[in-house]
Amino acid sequence: MDIVRRNNVTVTGNPQGRTVVLAHGFGCDQNMWRLTLPALTEDFRVVLFDYVGSGRSDAAAFSEDRYGRLDGYARDVVEVCEALDLRDAVFVGHSVSAMIGVLAAGMAPGRIGAHVMVAPSPRYIDDDGYRGGFSADDIDELLDSLESNYLGWSAAMAPVIMGNADRPELGDELKNSFCATDPDMARVFARTTFLSDSRDDLKTVSVPTLVLECTQDVIAPREVGAFVHQAIPGSTLVTLDATGHCPHLSAPESTNAAIRSFLTGAQ
């Protein structure tokens, strides 16, 4: 199978630089990184892709059996890394992609040499001694609403997820991205995302890791950022002066500065 075509892989930037892989979150695609690219392409080789079922990926390759688990998406990452023969790459994962990157690194040792986790969450549902931000009933209601009326859910939830109510164009962009995703494929990715529990997987991370959180984020509250930071020995936690769950869109300057500072130190 042509992995590059399947996952709509794009390679840009400095071919002599260290490779940085940018991985989008649920309901998004590689276009969500467009404000990050200018900060990276001069010094780094940048790889972008769409998970199967997202963006301009090959929808014919979608399988609920494979993508009903996070490791199905992690296999996408591994196969992209193998197709491009990537080694010691920096994996920048937004939201659930941060955990997908952890799984991929475990599947293919040596391919990923550092992580940048943008608004990560290893578990969205509260548990004893752990605040994920949602009760089990909250998630059931969210998923039921998504499955019964995906377009309506997208219109209602995108502005909440994005935050920044004073900049409605940001919420509109996320809504449009959600609405461009096939509802059946989005349903599978949503269940896979919001019912996941990757807390134990964090213990396997042994490479340099940057955790980026926002001051206010309804999807990944600050307790989650603190948990991820504590679970990964030697990780760096940076709290961005940003609100919402997509700081690479709402606060690109501070997000890019934090990523570049980490990349420079991780060279």
matplotlib code that plots the C-alpha trace (Angstrom):
import matplotlib.pyplot as plt

x = [0.0, 1.2, 1.3, 2.2, -1.0, -3.1, -2.2, -1.8, 1.8, 3.5, 7.2, 8.5, 11.2, 14.9, 16.0, 19.1, 17.3, 16.0, 12.6, 9.6, 6.3, 3.1, 0.1, -3.4, -6.2, -9.7, -11.9, -8.9, -6.3, -2.8, -4.1, -4.5, -0.7, -0.4, 0.5, 3.2, 5.0, 6.6, 8.4, 9.9, 10.5, 13.7, 15.6, 13.7, 12.4, 8.6, 6.3, 2.5, -0.1, -3.8, -4.9, -7.1, -10.6, -9.4, -8.6, -7.6, -6.6, -7.8, -11.2, -11.2, -8.5, -10.7, -11.6, -13.6, -11.8, -8.4, -9.4, -11.6, -8.4, -5.7, -3.1, -4.7, -3.8, -0.4, 0.2, -0.5, 2.3, 4.7, 4.0, 4.5, 7.8, 8.8, 7.8, 10.0, 12.7, 12.5, 14.8, 15.0, 12.1, 10.4, 6.7, 4.4, 1.0, -2.1, -4.7, -5.2, -2.3, 0.1, -1.0, -0.9, 2.7, 3.6, 2.1, 3.9, 7.2, 6.7, 5.9, 8.9, 11.9, 14.3, 11.8, 10.7, 13.3, 11.3, 7.7, 6.0, 2.5, 0.1, -2.9, -2.6, -4.9, -4.3, -7.8, -10.8, -13.0, -12.5, -11.3, -10.4, -7.6, -7.6, -9.4, -9.8, -12.4, -15.5, -17.7, -18.6, -22.2, -20.7, -18.9, -21.9, -24.0, -21.3, -21.0, -24.8, -25.2, -22.4, -23.8, -27.4, -26.7, -23.0, -23.4, -25.4, -22.9, -20.1, -21.8, -22.4, -19.1, -16.5, -16.7, -16.6, -13.5, -11.8, -12.6, -11.9, -15.5, -14.3, -12.8, -15.7, -13.8, -11.6, -14.7, -16.0, -12.8, -12.9, -16.6, -15.9, -13.1, -15.4, -18.1, -15.7, -15.1, -17.3, -19.7, -19.3, -15.5, -15.8, -18.0, -15.3, -12.5, -14.6, -15.3, -11.7, -10.5, -12.9, -13.1, -9.3, -7.1, -3.4, -2.2, 0.0, 1.5, 3.1, 5.4, 7.1, 8.2, 12.0, 12.8, 12.9, 9.3, 7.6, 4.1, 2.2, -1.0, -3.3, -4.4, -8.0, -9.0, -12.3, -11.0, -7.7, -7.8, -4.5, -4.7, -4.2, -1.1, 0.3, -0.5, 1.2, 4.3, 4.6, 4.1, 7.0, 10.3, 12.4, 9.6, 9.1, 5.8, 5.0, 1.7, 0.9, -0.8, -3.6, -7.2, -9.0, -7.8, -6.0, -3.3, -1.5, -4.4, -5.5, -2.0, 0.5, 3.3, 3.6, 3.0, 5.7, 8.1, 7.8, 8.2, 11.2, 12.9, 12.4, 13.6, 16.7, 17.5, 16.7, 19.1]
y = [0.0, 3.5, 4.9, 8.4, 8.5, 6.7, 9.3, 12.3, 12.7, 16.1, 16.7, 20.2, 22.4, 22.0, 18.5, 18.7, 19.5, 17.1, 15.7, 17.0, 15.1, 17.2, 15.1, 16.5, 15.7, 14.4, 16.0, 17.9, 17.5, 18.6, 22.1, 22.9, 23.2, 25.9, 28.6, 26.4, 25.6, 29.1, 28.7, 25.3, 25.0, 27.0, 24.8, 21.5, 18.9, 18.8, 15.9, 16.3, 13.7, 12.9, 9.9, 7.5, 8.8, 12.5, 15.2, 14.1, 10.6, 7.5, 6.8, 3.4, 2.3, 3.0, 0.0, 0.2, -2.8, -1.1, 2.4, 1.5, 1.4, 4.0, 1.6, 1.6, 5.2, 4.6, 2.0, 4.9, 6.8, 3.9, 3.1, 6.7, 6.7, 3.5, 4.7, 7.8, 5.9, 8.4, 8.0, 10.1, 12.2, 14.7, 13.9, 16.8, 15.5, 17.6, 16.3, 12.6, 12.4, 13.0, 9.5, 8.1, 9.2, 7.4, 4.2, 4.6, 5.2, 1.9, 0.0, 1.3, 2.0, 4.5, 6.1, 8.8, 10.5, 13.2, 14.2, 17.6, 17.1, 19.9, 19.9, 16.1, 14.0, 10.3, 9.9, 12.2, 10.6, 11.3, 8.5, 8.0, 10.4, 11.6, 14.5, 14.1, 16.8, 14.7, 12.3, 9.0, 10.4, 13.5, 11.4, 9.1, 12.2, 13.7, 10.5, 10.0, 13.6, 13.2, 9.9, 11.2, 14.5, 14.9, 18.3, 19.7, 18.4, 20.0, 23.4, 23.3, 21.8, 23.4, 26.9, 25.3, 23.2, 26.1, 28.7, 32.3, 33.3, 36.8, 35.3, 33.3, 32.7, 30.2, 28.2, 28.4, 26.9, 24.0, 23.4, 23.4, 20.9, 18.6, 18.9, 17.9, 14.6, 11.6, 11.2, 7.4, 7.7, 10.6, 8.4, 5.7, 8.2, 10.0, 6.8, 5.7, 9.1, 9.8, 6.3, 5.8, 5.4, 5.8, 6.7, 3.5, 4.1, 7.4, 5.4, 4.0, 7.4, 7.7, 10.4, 14.2, 15.4, 18.8, 19.1, 22.2, 23.1, 26.2, 28.3, 27.3, 24.2, 22.4, 19.3, 19.0, 21.0, 21.9, 18.9, 16.8, 18.6, 18.2, 14.5, 14.0, 15.9, 14.0, 10.6, 11.2, 11.5, 14.5, 16.1, 19.8, 21.4, 24.8, 26.7, 28.8, 32.1, 30.8, 29.5, 26.7, 23.3, 24.4, 26.9, 26.3, 28.1, 30.5, 31.5, 30.4, 32.8, 31.5, 27.9, 28.1, 29.8, 27.0, 24.3, 26.0, 26.5, 22.8, 21.7, 23.8, 22.2, 18.7, 18.9]
z = [0.0, -0.8, 2.8, 1.6, -0.5, 2.1, 4.8, 2.5, 3.7, 3.1, 3.6, 3.7, 5.3, 5.6, 4.3, 6.4, 9.6, 12.2, 11.3, 13.1, 12.7, 13.3, 14.2, 14.4, 16.9, 16.6, 13.9, 12.4, 9.7, 8.9, 7.8, 11.6, 11.7, 9.1, 11.7, 13.1, 9.8, 9.4, 12.7, 11.8, 8.1, 8.0, 10.4, 10.5, 8.0, 8.7, 8.1, 8.1, 7.5, 8.0, 10.0, 7.9, 8.2, 8.5, 6.0, 2.6, 3.6, 1.6, 3.2, 1.5, 3.9, 7.0, 9.1, 12.3, 13.6, 13.2, 14.2, 17.1, 19.1, 19.6, 18.5, 15.0, 14.7, 16.2, 13.4, 10.9, 12.6, 12.5, 8.9, 7.9, 9.8, 8.1, 4.7, 5.1, 7.1, 9.9, 12.9, 16.1, 14.9, 17.2, 17.4, 18.0, 18.9, 19.6, 22.1, 21.7, 19.2, 22.1, 23.4, 19.9, 19.7, 22.9, 21.6, 18.2, 19.9, 21.8, 18.7, 16.7, 19.0, 17.6, 15.2, 17.6, 19.7, 21.5, 22.2, 22.2, 23.7, 22.9, 25.3, 26.0, 27.9, 28.8, 30.1, 29.7, 32.4, 36.0, 38.2, 41.9, 42.5, 38.9, 37.3, 33.6, 33.2, 32.5, 34.4, 32.7, 32.2, 30.6, 28.0, 27.4, 26.7, 24.5, 22.4, 22.2, 20.9, 18.4, 17.1, 16.8, 15.2, 14.2, 12.4, 15.3, 17.8, 15.7, 15.6, 19.4, 20.6, 18.3, 19.9, 23.4, 22.6, 20.9, 23.6, 22.7, 22.4, 21.4, 18.3, 16.8, 13.6, 15.5, 16.6, 13.0, 11.6, 14.0, 13.3, 9.6, 10.2, 12.2, 9.5, 6.8, 8.5, 7.6, 10.5, 10.7, 10.8, 13.3, 15.5, 15.7, 16.3, 19.0, 20.9, 20.6, 21.9, 24.7, 26.2, 26.1, 29.1, 28.4, 31.8, 32.2, 28.8, 30.0, 32.2, 29.1, 27.8, 28.2, 25.6, 26.1, 26.4, 26.4, 27.8, 26.7, 28.5, 28.4, 31.3, 30.6, 28.6, 29.0, 27.3, 29.2, 32.5, 34.2, 36.5, 33.4, 32.4, 35.9, 35.8, 32.5, 33.6, 36.8, 35.0, 32.5, 34.3, 33.2, 31.2, 30.9, 31.6, 30.1, 30.7, 27.7, 28.0, 26.0, 26.4, 24.7, 23.5, 20.3, 21.2, 17.9, 16.3, 19.1, 20.4, 17.7, 18.7, 22.3, 21.2, 18.4, 20.8, 23.3, 20.6, 19.1, 22.5, 23.2, 19.8, 20.1, 23.5, 22.2, 19.2]

ax = plt.figure().add_subplot(projection="3d")
ax.plot(x, y, z, "-o")
ax.set_aspect("equal")
plt.show()
